[in-house]
């Protein structure tokens, strides 16, 4: 049932009605309502699933190691891509009144990003020394929430990743999605 709501959200970008979820999952509405009394409880389960998945993606990139700055760039763009493609959890966050397990999963999702930023700070790789992890979290969360509301293009999501990275002090030539080819800048957004 969680997979069904995630698939429907990915297809439409909207929270589906419970009857559509039941049909997609191949269960009756009564079965769905026995498991999830409200759409909010189903969304919370789906958001929890996504947050654990996102943490795993980010943590695997951190665990591979390598150039600390490249790890940070890769983690940020990994989050950007995930949020653009599968950001149902952003809708749950936007609705507020988060259950304790969602708040806990959100905090856990932040750990790899914080580790990547801390490694860069410890090695003196960022151009700014006044930026905190809270600044990074605020900028990346704000961009993700805003872009998810507008059904933004890939180019807009990429631009947001670039802006967040440069705002925290990643050098311009390393902050683009193609930072492995430092001369190329991200495309300019017309909006």
WOZI-V189892 format. One record per run of one state. SS is the DSSP state (H for helix, E for strand, - for the rest). FROM is the first residue (numbers start at 1). LEN is the number of residues. If there is no record, write none. Layout:
<<SS	FROM	LEN> <SS	FROM	LEN>>
This chain:
<<-	1	1> <H	2	11> <-	13	5> <H	18	8> <-	26	3> <H	29	7> <-	36	3> <H	39	26> <-	65	3> <H	68	19> <-	87	1> <H	88	8> <-	96	4> <H	100	23> <-	123	10> <H	133	18> <-	151	3> <H	154	14> <-	168	4> <H	172	4> <-	176	16>>
